[in-house]
Amino acid sequence: MQRNLAFILFLAIAVGCQQAKDIDLKMINKSKRPISVMYNNDVDFNDLVNSTYNNIDYQTDDRKVIMPDSIFHSMSFDAPDAWHEFIEGGKEKKLFVYFFYVDTLEKYNKYPLVNNMTTLIHMHKYIRISKYSEQYLIDNNWTLTFR
């Protein structure tokens, strides 16, 4: 009886871990410079104007900076299908990721009129914008590599 109970417990844990597979989006920085990323389910970030996420200090905090040759576990959600719902909530059904060099963010943070992320996006101060389908993210184990 105890063997069966242990086996059932093992299966419950294994199935539970598989459900959480898409909770963590991983970013790998293969470049030579520290980067920061901003992502949304739409190419437009105007809805973030008054959020902490729009603050350069937040984006350059040590916990948000992705150092060269390192892996960053980006945003985590509490529900297994939260990334699916987030991506599906956008017009194009894609995850849009803006990549920034940290030194560029620090440079513009000194100027009061441009010290927020949405202004820098409108000024095209990002390295690049990439958009990813949910299927691409699933196929790549929710891991994005910046080179």
N, C-alpha and C positions, 0 to 999 in steps of 0.2 A: 504493500500500500504506500509506504514512504517513497519507494522508487517512482511510482506513478505520479505522486504528488510533486516530487522533485522534477520529473520530466515535464509536467504541466506548467510548473513555475518557470522552468527554463524556456519553454515555448512562449509563454506570455511575455517574458522579458525580451526575447529575440524579436517577436512580432512588434512589440512596443518600440523597440529601437529602430526597426525598419520604418515605422511610420514617421519618425522624426527626421528622416534622411534629408529632406529638403529645407529644414529649419535654418541651417547655417549656410550663408553665402561666403565662400572663401575667395580672397583676392591674393594673387601671388605677384610680387613685384620683381621682375627679372631685369629691370633697368639699373642704372648706376646711381640714380638719384631718388631721394624720398618723394613719395607721392601721397596724395589724398584723393579720395573719390566721393562723388555725390551721385546718388541715383534716385530715379523716380519712375513711375509707370507712364510718364508722358515726357515729351521733349521739353515742355514748358514747365519752369519751376516757379512761376509767379505765385502759386498757391503757398509757397514756403517763405514768402517775404517776411513775415512776422514770427517765424519759428527759430528755435535754437539752431536747427540744422543749417540755416542761412548765415550763421555767424562764422566769420573766418577763424576766430579764436577757437571755436568748437572744432572746425575742420583741421586745425593745425595742432590740436592737443596731442600729447604723446600717445594717448590711447587710440587716436584716429589715424595717425601717420603710418604709412606702410613703408618701412625701410627697405633698401635694396636687398635682394635675395632673401626676402622673408614672406611669410604667409600671414595674412590678416583675416581673422574671422569677423566678417562685417556685421551686418544686422541679423539678429536672431528674432524670430517670432515664437510665440508660445504654442501656436496651433500648427499641426503638420501640413495643412493646406493653405497657410496664410500667404506664402509666396505666390501660389497659384492665384489666389483671390486678388492679391496686390497687382500682379501682372494683368490679369483679366480685367481689372478695373480701369485700365488705360485705353485710350482710343485705338492705338495700334496693337494692343496685346503684346507689348514688348517691355523689357527692362532697359531703360536708358541709363547709361553710366558715363559721367563726365570725369575725366582724369585730369588732375592738376599737379604741377610740381609744387612742392611745399614752399620753396624759396619764392616762387611767384606770389603765392598767397600771402606770405609774410611781407613781401614788398608792398603789396597793395593794401594791406591791413593798416598801414601807417597813414593813409589818406582817408579822412572822414567821409568824403562823398562817394568813395568806392569800396568801403570796407565791409562789403557783404557779398555773398556768393552769387546771388542772382544778378547783381550788377556786373560782376566779373564774367559771368556766362554771357550776358548781353554784349560785353566788350570782347568776347571771344578770347579770353585769357586762359582757357583750358588747353590741354595738350591735344585731346581728341574726345569725340563723343562716340560711344559704341552702343549699339542696341542689340539685345539678345532675346530670342524667343524662349519660351519656357522649355520647349523641346531641346534646344541647344544646351540650356542649363542642366537639364536632366541628363542628357548624353554626356556632359562633361562633369558630372557629379557635383554640380553647383559650385564649380571652381572656374574663376576667370584669371587669366594670366596677362599681365601688362609687360610688354617688351619695349 
